[in-house]
């Protein structure tokens, strides 16, 4: 499964446009246990050590779906793992039934989406700040809080199973502490806890953040991006959409497969899963059908259709990993007689690109270089270039919820500088009359309109084209894309408005 919302880490975790580390490894990591739990309380002490998730205690039995969710959650918070990569393999290794797999998925992603809210509840119930609680105990409490406050799991089952998790991971003393905290949480319903934690907020934005489980800096960035479209009143709907699991969307590669399920509203290649694991269909079609967000499909289709394809055109996917858009572009290039090259600096991700391209009968070389250097060494070579730039990934919080807790405002300037460098290098690689598509999976203005405006000031040899018209031209039905107050031609997709990731698209033509 490839493309945004499919497999691979968020693009903000790739240095130089491609490699791992640009956002995640240099961002602020979740707090990690420096000292183990006191066996009496589960609170860190200088001379005790945590057993970790893999520990076990006699008599502590845990339902398999909860254990899988717990282990994945702890790997995400303690080791910067990616839930979308780790959870499927953990489910397979545990041999979970379809029902248990669904439960493990809901527990993992539901807990990650509302982590900030649950931490506030746990702090109030424990009467101590969460960073003083041992990491494995805290993760178990988060999982328990989610079951108690946001699911139909019976309270006694949520408490007992969570206490068993803590006993297995950290011992009886920590289990007693967890039991006391969880029983306090179970003593109030979700509305009462929400009122309690919001009453301690220091500002309206902090209150909104506690209610929606978004860091304040992210909700403010969203508000500014919506205000740029004159749609500031949509903020609550956007924040709510981030906390709802997205439906599985598949792509049928043009000329190679046909959509077999319910069509999605916009991309003609997109359709919904008929239910069950889509891996069966993907395997049966040899990858000609795959999981891919509809917004990801739209931006690739818009680039392919921005003007008629002339046979022999040269196309480039500059930041190709993990390969979803690359495969879709390759299918379009094949139909139009164009040739395509791809670049991805990380060998493992380049391997994913090559795997995605196996479904397309078109020879596509995949280089493994810094995207900026790759483009600059090929001046005036390409007719169309896709720059799917590394970003904070704030547009995909529905499917990668850990990004909201992993990213910080400090990540943005560094990423914006890298995005601009990649785009400028791509312009150098364009032939006269060529078009570059600048794409991010983020609505943050510094990563979107700000980059385009900066490049436009420094490159008088480029003209911005109407990306909204290009998206409308490939959409199967009318699509709501308001003109930004700046009057520029870019397009912004939204989870709450379009049911897609918050993909940004701008087209620049080299004059």
C-alpha positions in Angstrom: 0.0 0.0 0.0 1.5 3.3 -1.0 0.9 7.0 -1.1 -0.2 9.5 1.5 -2.3 7.7 4.1 -0.9 4.4 3.0 2.5 3.2 4.1 5.8 4.8 5.1 6.5 7.5 7.6 5.2 11.0 7.0 7.0 13.1 4.5 8.1 15.5 7.2 10.4 12.8 8.4 12.6 12.8 5.3 15.7 14.9 5.1 16.5 16.7 1.8 13.0 15.9 0.6 13.4 12.2 0.9 15.4 10.8 3.8 14.2 10.0 7.3 14.8 12.5 10.0 13.8 16.0 8.8 10.9 16.4 11.2 10.6 13.4 13.6 14.1 12.8 14.8 14.9 16.5 15.3 11.5 17.3 16.7 10.5 17.0 20.4 10.0 13.4 21.3 7.3 12.3 23.7 8.6 12.1 27.3 10.4 8.9 28.0 10.9 7.2 31.3 14.2 8.1 32.8 13.6 6.1 35.9 11.5 3.1 36.6 8.3 3.0 38.6 8.1 2.7 42.3 6.4 -0.7 42.7 4.0 0.9 45.2 2.9 3.7 43.0 4.0 3.5 39.4 5.8 6.9 39.9 9.4 7.2 38.8 12.0 6.9 41.5 15.8 7.2 41.2 16.6 3.6 42.0 13.9 1.5 40.3 13.7 0.2 36.8 10.8 -0.4 34.4 10.3 -3.9 33.2 9.1 -2.6 29.8 6.2 -3.8 27.7 7.7 -7.2 27.1 7.8 -8.1 30.8 5.4 -10.6 32.3 4.0 -11.4 35.7 2.3 -14.6 36.9 -1.4 -14.4 36.8 -1.6 -11.3 34.7 -3.5 -12.2 31.5 -4.4 -9.7 28.9 -6.8 -9.9 25.9 -4.6 -10.1 22.8 -6.1 -7.1 21.0 -5.4 -4.9 24.0 -1.9 -6.2 24.4 -1.2 -5.4 20.7 -2.6 -1.9 21.1 -0.6 -1.4 24.2 2.7 -2.5 22.7 2.2 -0.4 19.5 1.2 2.6 21.6 4.3 2.3 23.7 6.5 1.9 20.7 5.1 5.1 19.2 5.4 7.2 22.4 8.8 5.8 23.6 10.6 5.0 20.4 9.1 7.3 17.8 7.7 4.3 15.9 4.9 4.9 13.3 1.6 3.2 14.2 0.6 2.8 10.5 3.8 0.8 9.9 3.9 -1.2 13.2 0.3 -2.1 13.8 -0.4 -4.2 10.7 2.7 -6.4 11.4 1.8 -6.6 15.1 -1.7 -7.8 14.3 -0.3 -10.5 11.9 2.3 -11.7 14.4 -0.3 -12.0 17.1 -2.7 -13.9 14.8 -5.6 -11.7 15.7 -9.1 -12.5 14.3 -10.8 -9.8 12.1 -12.8 -8.7 15.1 -9.8 -8.5 17.4 -7.8 -6.7 14.7 -10.5 -4.1 14.4 -10.5 -3.6 18.2 -6.7 -3.3 18.3 -6.8 -0.7 15.5 -9.5 1.3 17.2 -7.8 1.2 20.6 -4.4 2.3 19.1 -5.6 5.1 16.8 -8.3 6.3 19.1 -5.9 6.6 22.0 -3.3 8.4 19.9 -5.8 10.8 18.5 -7.0 12.0 21.9 -3.7 11.6 23.8 -3.6 15.2 24.9 -7.1 15.1 26.4 -6.5 11.8 28.1 -3.2 13.1 29.6 -5.1 16.0 31.2 -7.7 13.6 32.6 -5.0 11.2 34.0 -3.1 14.1 35.6 -6.3 15.2 37.3 -7.2 11.7 38.4 -3.7 10.9 39.6 -3.1 14.4 41.1 0.3 14.5 39.5 1.8 15.6 36.2 2.0 12.8 33.7 5.7 13.1 33.1 6.2 11.8 36.7 4.5 8.6 35.8 6.5 5.7 34.4 6.2 5.5 30.6 4.7 2.0 30.4 2.2 2.8 33.2 1.2 6.0 31.5 0.6 4.4 28.2 -1.5 1.7 29.8 -3.5 4.5 31.6 -4.0 6.3 28.3 -5.4 3.1 26.8 -7.6 2.6 29.7 -8.9 6.2 29.7 -9.8 5.8 26.0 -11.8 2.7 26.7 -13.6 4.3 29.7 -14.4 7.7 28.1 -14.7 7.0 24.3 -15.8 3.4 23.7 -18.6 1.1 24.7 -16.2 -1.2 26.6 -17.7 -2.1 29.9 -15.9 -0.1 32.7 -15.0 -3.2 34.7 -13.4 -4.8 31.6 -11.5 -1.6 30.8 -10.1 -1.3 34.3 -9.3 -5.0 34.9 -7.6 -5.4 31.5 -5.6 -2.3 31.9 -4.5 -3.2 35.4 -3.4 -6.6 34.1 -1.3 -4.8 31.4 0.4 -2.7 34.1 1.0 -5.8 36.3 2.6 -7.6 33.4 4.8 -4.7 32.4 5.7 -3.0 35.7 4.6 -5.2 38.6 1.9 -5.3 41.3 2.8 -2.0 43.0 2.4 -0.1 39.7 -0.8 -2.1 39.0 -2.3 -0.9 42.3 -1.5 2.7 41.4 -3.1 2.2 37.9 -6.2 0.6 39.5 -6.7 3.6 41.8 -6.3 6.1 38.9 -8.6 4.2 36.6 -11.3 3.9 39.2 -11.2 7.6 39.7 -11.6 8.1 35.9 -14.5 5.6 35.8 -16.2 7.6 38.5 -17.1 10.4 36.1 -18.5 10.3 32.5 -16.7 11.9 29.6 -18.7 15.1 29.7 -17.9 15.6 33.4 -14.2 15.0 32.8 -14.2 17.4 29.8 -15.7 20.1 31.9 -13.2 19.5 34.7 -10.1 19.7 32.5 -11.4 22.7 30.5 -12.0 24.6 33.6 -8.2 24.7 34.2 -7.5 26.1 30.7 -5.5 29.4 30.6 -7.0 30.6 27.4 -9.8 30.0 24.9 -7.4 28.3 22.5 -6.1 26.0 25.3 -9.7 25.1 26.1 -10.3 24.3 22.4 -7.1 22.3 22.3 -8.2 20.2 25.4 -11.6 19.6 23.8 -10.3 18.7 20.4 -7.0 17.1 21.5 -4.9 19.3 19.3 -1.8 21.3 20.5 -2.6 25.0 20.5 0.0 25.8 17.9 -1.6 23.4 15.4 -5.1 24.7 15.9 -3.9 28.2 15.5 -2.1 27.2 12.2 -5.4 25.6 11.0 -7.3 28.8 11.9 -4.9 31.0 9.9 -5.1 28.7 6.9 -8.9 28.6 7.0 -9.0 32.4 7.5 -6.9 32.8 4.3 -9.9 31.2 2.5 -12.5 33.2 4.4 -13.7 30.0 6.1 -12.5 30.5 9.7 -15.9 29.3 10.9 -14.9 25.8 9.8 -12.3 25.3 12.5 -14.4 23.2 14.8 -15.4 20.9 11.9 -11.8 20.5 10.9 -10.6 19.6 14.4 -13.5 17.1 14.7 -12.6 15.5 11.4 -9.0 14.9 12.6 -10.4 12.7 15.3 -12.5 10.4 13.1 -10.9 7.4 11.4 -10.8 7.9 7.6 -12.5 5.4 5.3 -10.3 3.2 3.2 -9.9 4.6 -0.3 -8.3 2.7 -3.1 -6.9 3.8 -6.5 -7.3 1.9 -9.8 -4.3 2.8 -12.0 -5.6 4.2 -15.3 -5.4 1.9 -18.2 -4.5 -1.0 -15.9 -7.5 -1.5 -13.6 -11.0 -0.3 -13.1 -12.6 0.9 -9.9 -14.7 -2.0 -8.4 -16.3 -0.4 -5.4 -18.4 2.7 -4.7 -16.8 5.7 -6.5 -15.4 8.5 -4.4 -16.8 11.9 -5.2 -13.8 13.6 -6.9 -11.0 11.5 -8.3 -12.2 9.2 -11.1 -9.6 6.7 -10.1 -10.8 6.5 -6.5 -13.3 4.1 -4.9 -14.2 2.8 -1.5 -13.4 -0.6 -0.1 -16.2 -3.2 -0.2 -15.2 -4.2 3.3 -12.7 -6.5 4.8 -8.9 -6.4 4.3 -8.1 -4.6 1.0 -4.8 -6.6 0.8 -6.7 -9.4 -0.9 -7.8 -7.2 -3.8 -4.4 -5.5 -4.0 -2.6 -8.8 -4.2 -5.1 -10.2 -6.8 -4.5 -7.2 -9.1 -0.7 -7.2 -8.7 -0.8 -3.7 -7.2 -2.8 -2.2 -10.0 -5.3 -1.4 -7.3 -3.8 -0.1 -4.0 -4.7 2.0 -1.0 -4.3 5.8 -1.7 -6.0 8.9 -0.3 -8.3 10.6 -2.7 -6.4 13.9 -2.3 -3.2 12.2 -3.1 -4.8 10.9 -6.3 -6.2 14.3 -7.3 -2.9 16.2 -7.2 -1.2 13.6 -9.4 -4.1 13.5 -11.8 -4.1 17.3 -12.0 -0.4 17.4 -12.9 -0.9 14.8 -15.7 -3.9 16.8 -17.0 -2.6 20.3 -16.6 -2.1 20.3 -20.4 -2.3 17.7 -23.2 0.5 15.2 -23.1 3.0 15.3 -26.0 4.6 11.9 -26.7 8.2 11.9 -25.6 7.7 14.4 -22.7 10.0 13.9 -19.7 8.5 13.8 -16.3 10.1 13.6 -12.8 8.9 12.7 -9.4 11.6 14.4 -7.3 10.6 13.2 -3.8 9.1 9.8 -4.7 8.9 7.7 -1.6 6.9 5.7 -0.9 5.7 5.6 -4.5 1.9 6.0 -4.6 1.9 9.2 -6.7 4.8 7.8 -8.7 2.8 4.8 -9.8 -0.2 6.9 -10.7 2.0 9.3 -12.7 3.6 6.3 -14.4 0.2 4.9 -15.5 -0.7 8.3 -16.9 2.7 8.7 -18.6 2.3 5.3 -20.2 -1.1 6.3 -21.6 0.2 9.6 -23.0 3.6 8.3 -24.3 5.7 10.3 -21.8 8.7 9.0 -19.9 9.1 9.2 -16.2 12.0 9.3 -13.8 11.9 9.1 -10.0 14.2 10.0 -7.1 14.2 8.9 -3.5 17.3 9.3 -1.3 16.5 6.6 1.3 17.3 3.1 0.0 14.4 1.5 1.8 11.9 4.0 0.6 13.4 3.8 -2.9 12.7 0.1 -2.7 9.0 0.9 -1.9 8.9 3.1 -5.0 10.3 0.3 -7.2 7.8 -2.1 -5.7 4.9 0.3 -6.4 6.1 0.7 -10.0 6.1 -3.0 -10.6 2.4 -2.8 -11.4 3.0 -0.4 -14.3 4.5 -1.7 -17.6 6.8 1.3 -18.0 10.5 1.5 -17.4 11.0 4.1 -14.6 14.5 4.5 -13.3 14.6 5.3 -9.6 17.6 7.3 -8.3 18.7 7.6 -4.7 20.1 11.1 -4.4 19.5 14.4 -2.5 16.6 15.8 -4.4 18.2 19.3 -4.7 21.4 18.0 -6.2 19.6 15.6 -8.5 17.5 18.4 -10.0 20.3 20.9 -10.3 22.5 18.5 -12.2 19.8 18.2 -14.9 19.1 21.7 -16.0 16.2 22.4 -18.4 15.5 18.6 -18.8 11.9 18.0 -17.7 8.5 19.0 -18.9 6.6 18.1 -15.7 8.0 17.7 -12.2 6.2 16.7 -9.0 7.7 18.1 -5.8 5.8 16.2 -3.1 7.8 18.0 -0.5 8.7 17.0 3.1 6.4 18.7 5.6 5.0 18.5 9.1 2.2 16.1 7.9 -0.4 18.2 9.7 -2.8 17.4 6.9 -2.9 13.7 7.7 -3.6 13.7 11.4 -6.6 11.4 10.9 -4.4 8.6 9.8 -1.1 9.5 11.5 -2.3 11.0 14.8 1.0 10.7 16.6 2.3 13.6 14.3 0.3 16.1 16.3 2.3 15.2 19.5 5.6 14.7 17.8 5.9 17.9 15.7 6.6 21.3 17.2 6.6 24.9 15.8 10.4 24.7 15.7 10.1 22.1 12.9 8.3 24.5 10.5 11.1 27.0 9.6 13.6 24.3 8.8 11.1 22.4 6.7 9.9 25.5 4.9 13.5 26.3 3.9 14.0 22.8 2.6 10.7 23.0 0.7 11.8 26.2 -1.0 15.2 24.8 -1.9 13.6 21.7 -3.5 11.2 23.8 -5.5 13.9 26.2 -6.7 16.0 23.2 -7.8 13.0 21.7 -9.6 12.4 25.0 -11.5 16.1 24.9 -12.7 15.4 21.4 -14.0 12.3 22.5 -16.0 12.5 23.0 -19.7 11.1 26.3 -20.9 7.3 25.9 -20.8 7.6 23.1 -18.2 5.4 22.9 -15.2 6.2 21.9 -11.6 3.5 20.8 -9.1 4.4 21.8 -5.5 2.5 19.5 -3.1 2.5 19.2 0.7 0.3 17.2 3.0 0.0 20.2 5.3 -2.2 23.3 5.4 0.3 25.4 7.4 0.7 28.7 5.5 4.5 28.7 6.1 4.7 25.4 4.2 2.2 26.2 1.5 1.4 29.7 0.3 4.5 31.1 2.0 6.8 28.9 0.0 5.0 29.8 -3.3 5.1 33.5 -2.5 8.8 33.4 -1.6 9.7 31.5 -4.8 7.6 33.8 -6.9 9.5 36.8 -5.6 12.9 35.3 -6.4 12.0 33.7 -9.7 10.5 36.2 -12.1 10.8 33.5 -14.9 7.8 31.5 -13.4 4.1 32.0 -13.6 1.6 30.5 -11.2 -1.2 28.6 -12.9 -4.7 28.0 -11.6 -4.4 24.8 -9.6 -8.1 25.0 -8.5 -9.1 24.9 -12.2 -6.8 22.0 -12.8 -8.3 20.0 -9.9 -11.9 20.8 -11.0 -11.0 19.6 -14.5 -10.1 16.1 -13.3 -12.8 15.9 -10.6 -15.9 13.8 -11.4 -18.2 16.2 -9.5 -18.1 19.9 -8.4 -15.5 20.5 -5.7 -15.5 23.4 -3.2 -12.2 25.2 -3.6 -12.5 28.8 -2.6 -10.1 31.4 -3.9 -7.7 32.5 -1.2 -7.7 36.1 -0.1 -4.3 36.6 -1.7 -5.8 35.9 -5.1 -3.2 33.3 -5.8 -4.0 30.2 -7.8 -3.2 27.4 -5.4 -5.7 24.7 -4.2 -6.2 23.4 -0.6 -8.0 20.2 0.2 -9.5 19.5 3.7 -10.6 16.5 5.7 -13.8 18.1 6.9 -14.7 19.6 3.5 -13.6 17.0 1.0 -13.0 13.8 3.1 -9.3 13.8 2.0 -6.0 14.6 3.6 -5.3 18.3 3.7 -3.3 18.3 0.5 -1.9 21.6 -0.9 -1.3 22.0 -4.6 0.3 24.8 -6.6 1.5 24.9 -10.2 4.4 27.0 -11.5 5.2 27.2 -15.2 8.7 28.2 -16.3 8.4 30.9 -18.9 
